[in-house]
Amino acid sequence: MEKMSALQQKMEDSFVEFCEKHGHEPRYANCEIEWQDDHDTCDVVFKLSCDVDESEDDKIFYYCNSVKDLQAMTEKGSEDFVITDIYSFEGDLL
């Protein structure tokens, strides 16, 4: 098994903490990303499912299926951004 980065471990710990506190998995993750081209950063919301809800779609930056998918985006890959920090997991869109 690959060793997790500090950020991936932070995501894991925050996810487990959320689940223990709320009794269910979070639906959203508030994160900071860095664009690969100009290295600008911004705060965005990831939805931890691929279920698109039209009423919230304009607030969602990216859809992914799981925390594992979220953790994978902390490393350079096929996307034009990487996640550089996670602020919180949420059950509801803030």
mmCIF file of the C-alpha atoms, coordinates in Angstrom:
data_MODEL
# 
_entry.id   MODEL 
# 
loop_
_atom_site.group_PDB 
_atom_site.id 
_atom_site.type_symbol 
_atom_site.label_atom_id 
_atom_site.label_alt_id 
_atom_site.label_comp_id 
_atom_site.label_asym_id 
_atom_site.label_entity_id 
_atom_site.label_seq_id 
_atom_site.pdbx_PDB_ins_code 
_atom_site.Cartn_x 
_atom_site.Cartn_y 
_atom_site.Cartn_z 
_atom_site.occupancy 
_atom_site.B_iso_or_equiv 
_atom_site.pdbx_formal_charge 
_atom_site.auth_seq_id 
_atom_site.auth_comp_id 
_atom_site.auth_asym_id 
_atom_site.auth_atom_id 
_atom_site.pdbx_PDB_model_num 
ATOM 1  C CA . MET A 1 1  ? 0.000   0.000  0.000   1.00 0.00 ? 1  MET A CA 1 
ATOM 2  C CA . GLU A 1 2  ? 1.288   3.461  -0.889  1.00 0.00 ? 2  GLU A CA 1 
ATOM 3  C CA . LYS A 1 3  ? 2.076   5.860  1.905   1.00 0.00 ? 3  LYS A CA 1 
ATOM 4  C CA . MET A 1 4  ? -0.370  8.748  2.128   1.00 0.00 ? 4  MET A CA 1 
ATOM 5  C CA . SER A 1 5  ? 0.841   12.321 1.874   1.00 0.00 ? 5  SER A CA 1 
ATOM 6  C CA . ALA A 1 6  ? 0.190   14.629 4.834   1.00 0.00 ? 6  ALA A CA 1 
ATOM 7  C CA . LEU A 1 7  ? -2.759  16.177 2.969   1.00 0.00 ? 7  LEU A CA 1 
ATOM 8  C CA . GLN A 1 8  ? -4.227  12.775 2.095   1.00 0.00 ? 8  GLN A CA 1 
ATOM 9  C CA . GLN A 1 9  ? -3.907  11.760 5.756   1.00 0.00 ? 9  GLN A CA 1 
ATOM 10 C CA . LYS A 1 10 ? -5.604  15.002 6.817   1.00 0.00 ? 10 LYS A CA 1 
ATOM 11 C CA . MET A 1 11 ? -8.481  14.166 4.441   1.00 0.00 ? 11 MET A CA 1 
ATOM 12 C CA . GLU A 1 12 ? -8.722  10.641 5.820   1.00 0.00 ? 12 GLU A CA 1 
ATOM 13 C CA . ASP A 1 13 ? -8.730  11.827 9.441   1.00 0.00 ? 13 ASP A CA 1 
ATOM 14 C CA . SER A 1 14 ? -11.303 14.572 8.739   1.00 0.00 ? 14 SER A CA 1 
ATOM 15 C CA . PHE A 1 15 ? -13.518 12.109 6.861   1.00 0.00 ? 15 PHE A CA 1 
ATOM 16 C CA . VAL A 1 16 ? -13.456 9.566  9.710   1.00 0.00 ? 16 VAL A CA 1 
ATOM 17 C CA . GLU A 1 17 ? -14.108 12.318 12.262  1.00 0.00 ? 17 GLU A CA 1 
ATOM 18 C CA . PHE A 1 18 ? -17.107 13.574 10.259  1.00 0.00 ? 18 PHE A CA 1 
ATOM 19 C CA . CYS A 1 19 ? -18.548 10.057 9.946   1.00 0.00 ? 19 CYS A CA 1 
ATOM 20 C CA . GLU A 1 20 ? -18.144 9.368  13.666  1.00 0.00 ? 20 GLU A CA 1 
ATOM 21 C CA . LYS A 1 21 ? -19.712 12.691 14.634  1.00 0.00 ? 21 LYS A CA 1 
ATOM 22 C CA . HIS A 1 22 ? -22.636 12.661 12.190  1.00 0.00 ? 22 HIS A CA 1 
ATOM 23 C CA . GLY A 1 23 ? -23.273 8.944  11.635  1.00 0.00 ? 23 GLY A CA 1 
ATOM 24 C CA . HIS A 1 24 ? -23.078 9.247  7.850   1.00 0.00 ? 24 HIS A CA 1 
ATOM 25 C CA . GLU A 1 25 ? -20.584 10.136 5.154   1.00 0.00 ? 25 GLU A CA 1 
ATOM 26 C CA . PRO A 1 26 ? -20.184 13.772 4.118   1.00 0.00 ? 26 PRO A CA 1 
ATOM 27 C CA . ARG A 1 27 ? -21.602 14.900 0.805   1.00 0.00 ? 27 ARG A CA 1 
ATOM 28 C CA . TYR A 1 28 ? -19.252 17.833 0.199   1.00 0.00 ? 28 TYR A CA 1 
ATOM 29 C CA . ALA A 1 29 ? -15.644 18.836 0.740   1.00 0.00 ? 29 ALA A CA 1 
ATOM 30 C CA . ASN A 1 30 ? -14.450 22.435 0.960   1.00 0.00 ? 30 ASN A CA 1 
ATOM 31 C CA . CYS A 1 31 ? -10.976 22.576 -0.515  1.00 0.00 ? 31 CYS A CA 1 
ATOM 32 C CA . GLU A 1 32 ? -8.300  24.846 -1.903  1.00 0.00 ? 32 GLU A CA 1 
ATOM 33 C CA . ILE A 1 33 ? -7.002  24.065 -5.375  1.00 0.00 ? 33 ILE A CA 1 
ATOM 34 C CA . GLU A 1 34 ? -4.052  25.288 -7.391  1.00 0.00 ? 34 GLU A CA 1 
ATOM 35 C CA . TRP A 1 35 ? -4.345  25.636 -11.149 1.00 0.00 ? 35 TRP A CA 1 
ATOM 36 C CA . GLN A 1 36 ? -1.504  23.916 -13.001 1.00 0.00 ? 36 GLN A CA 1 
ATOM 37 C CA . ASP A 1 37 ? -1.036  26.618 -15.625 1.00 0.00 ? 37 ASP A CA 1 
ATOM 38 C CA . ASP A 1 38 ? -0.686  29.823 -13.578 1.00 0.00 ? 38 ASP A CA 1 
ATOM 39 C CA . HIS A 1 39 ? -0.452  28.412 -10.019 1.00 0.00 ? 39 HIS A CA 1 
ATOM 40 C CA . ASP A 1 40 ? -3.321  30.619 -8.819  1.00 0.00 ? 40 ASP A CA 1 
ATOM 41 C CA . THR A 1 41 ? -5.270  29.173 -5.918  1.00 0.00 ? 41 THR A CA 1 
ATOM 42 C CA . CYS A 1 42 ? -8.956  29.343 -5.098  1.00 0.00 ? 42 CYS A CA 1 
ATOM 43 C CA . ASP A 1 43 ? -11.452 27.817 -2.701  1.00 0.00 ? 43 ASP A CA 1 
ATOM 44 C CA . VAL A 1 44 ? -13.945 25.390 -4.208  1.00 0.00 ? 44 VAL A CA 1 
ATOM 45 C CA . VAL A 1 45 ? -16.550 22.773 -3.293  1.00 0.00 ? 45 VAL A CA 1 
ATOM 46 C CA . PHE A 1 46 ? -16.271 19.139 -4.342  1.00 0.00 ? 46 PHE A CA 1 
ATOM 47 C CA . LYS A 1 47 ? -19.327 16.889 -4.236  1.00 0.00 ? 47 LYS A CA 1 
ATOM 48 C CA . LEU A 1 48 ? -18.553 13.374 -3.052  1.00 0.00 ? 48 LEU A CA 1 
ATOM 49 C CA . SER A 1 49 ? -20.921 11.744 -5.513  1.00 0.00 ? 49 SER A CA 1 
ATOM 50 C CA . CYS A 1 50 ? -21.636 12.117 -9.188  1.00 0.00 ? 50 CYS A CA 1 
ATOM 51 C CA . ASP A 1 51 ? -25.313 12.874 -8.616  1.00 0.00 ? 51 ASP A CA 1 
ATOM 52 C CA . VAL A 1 52 ? -25.949 16.208 -10.291 1.00 0.00 ? 52 VAL A CA 1 
ATOM 53 C CA . ASP A 1 53 ? -28.608 18.368 -8.670  1.00 0.00 ? 53 ASP A CA 1 
ATOM 54 C CA . GLU A 1 54 ? -29.502 21.277 -10.955 1.00 0.00 ? 54 GLU A CA 1 
ATOM 55 C CA . SER A 1 55 ? -30.273 23.563 -7.993  1.00 0.00 ? 55 SER A CA 1 
ATOM 56 C CA . GLU A 1 56 ? -26.735 23.292 -6.644  1.00 0.00 ? 56 GLU A CA 1 
ATOM 57 C CA . ASP A 1 57 ? -24.749 22.607 -9.808  1.00 0.00 ? 57 ASP A CA 1 
ATOM 58 C CA . ASP A 1 58 ? -23.448 26.173 -10.102 1.00 0.00 ? 58 ASP A CA 1 
ATOM 59 C CA . LYS A 1 59 ? -21.944 25.915 -6.590  1.00 0.00 ? 59 LYS A CA 1 
ATOM 60 C CA . ILE A 1 60 ? -20.120 22.619 -7.221  1.00 0.00 ? 60 ILE A CA 1 
ATOM 61 C CA . PHE A 1 61 ? -16.650 22.843 -8.695  1.00 0.00 ? 61 PHE A CA 1 
ATOM 62 C CA . TYR A 1 62 ? -16.105 19.131 -9.286  1.00 0.00 ? 62 TYR A CA 1 
ATOM 63 C CA . TYR A 1 63 ? -17.884 15.818 -8.770  1.00 0.00 ? 63 TYR A CA 1 
ATOM 64 C CA . CYS A 1 64 ? -16.033 12.752 -7.547  1.00 0.00 ? 64 CYS A CA 1 
ATOM 65 C CA . ASN A 1 65 ? -17.216 9.382  -6.264  1.00 0.00 ? 65 ASN A CA 1 
ATOM 66 C CA . SER A 1 66 ? -15.351 9.054  -2.987  1.00 0.00 ? 66 SER A CA 1 
ATOM 67 C CA . VAL A 1 67 ? -12.767 10.348 -0.571  1.00 0.00 ? 67 VAL A CA 1 
ATOM 68 C CA . LYS A 1 68 ? -10.245 8.126  -2.373  1.00 0.00 ? 68 LYS A CA 1 
ATOM 69 C CA . ASP A 1 69 ? -10.981 10.037 -5.592  1.00 0.00 ? 69 ASP A CA 1 
ATOM 70 C CA . LEU A 1 70 ? -10.569 13.307 -3.693  1.00 0.00 ? 70 LEU A CA 1 
ATOM 71 C CA . GLN A 1 71 ? -7.251  12.139 -2.248  1.00 0.00 ? 71 GLN A CA 1 
ATOM 72 C CA . ALA A 1 72 ? -6.026  11.194 -5.726  1.00 0.00 ? 72 ALA A CA 1 
ATOM 73 C CA . MET A 1 73 ? -6.523  14.805 -6.837  1.00 0.00 ? 73 MET A CA 1 
ATOM 74 C CA . THR A 1 74 ? -3.844  15.976 -4.410  1.00 0.00 ? 74 THR A CA 1 
ATOM 75 C CA . GLU A 1 75 ? -1.294  14.672 -6.923  1.00 0.00 ? 75 GLU A CA 1 
ATOM 76 C CA . LYS A 1 76 ? -0.711  15.920 -10.437 1.00 0.00 ? 76 LYS A CA 1 
ATOM 77 C CA . GLY A 1 77 ? -2.747  13.893 -12.875 1.00 0.00 ? 77 GLY A CA 1 
ATOM 78 C CA . SER A 1 78 ? -5.133  14.322 -15.742 1.00 0.00 ? 78 SER A CA 1 
ATOM 79 C CA . GLU A 1 79 ? -6.906  17.377 -14.294 1.00 0.00 ? 79 GLU A CA 1 
ATOM 80 C CA . ASP A 1 80 ? -5.667  20.960 -14.774 1.00 0.00 ? 80 ASP A CA 1 
ATOM 81 C CA . PHE A 1 81 ? -5.629  21.522 -10.994 1.00 0.00 ? 81 PHE A CA 1 
ATOM 82 C CA . VAL A 1 82 ? -4.475  19.838 -7.804  1.00 0.00 ? 82 VAL A CA 1 
ATOM 83 C CA . ILE A 1 83 ? -6.027  20.020 -4.345  1.00 0.00 ? 83 ILE A CA 1 
ATOM 84 C CA . THR A 1 84 ? -3.630  21.842 -2.023  1.00 0.00 ? 84 THR A CA 1 
ATOM 85 C CA . ASP A 1 85 ? -5.705  21.892 1.192   1.00 0.00 ? 85 ASP A CA 1 
ATOM 86 C CA . ILE A 1 86 ? -8.962  20.688 2.686   1.00 0.00 ? 86 ILE A CA 1 
ATOM 87 C CA . TYR A 1 87 ? -10.894 22.918 5.053   1.00 0.00 ? 87 TYR A CA 1 
ATOM 88 C CA . SER A 1 88 ? -13.872 20.756 5.954   1.00 0.00 ? 88 SER A CA 1 
ATOM 89 C CA . PHE A 1 89 ? -16.280 18.019 5.025   1.00 0.00 ? 89 PHE A CA 1 
ATOM 90 C CA . GLU A 1 90 ? -19.956 18.952 5.115   1.00 0.00 ? 90 GLU A CA 1 
ATOM 91 C CA . GLY A 1 91 ? -23.274 17.151 5.025   1.00 0.00 ? 91 GLY A CA 1 
ATOM 92 C CA . ASP A 1 92 ? -25.019 20.136 3.446   1.00 0.00 ? 92 ASP A CA 1 
ATOM 93 C CA . LEU A 1 93 ? -23.971 22.696 0.908   1.00 0.00 ? 93 LEU A CA 1 
ATOM 94 C CA . LEU A 1 94 ? -23.041 25.874 2.743   1.00 0.00 ? 94 LEU A CA 1 
# 
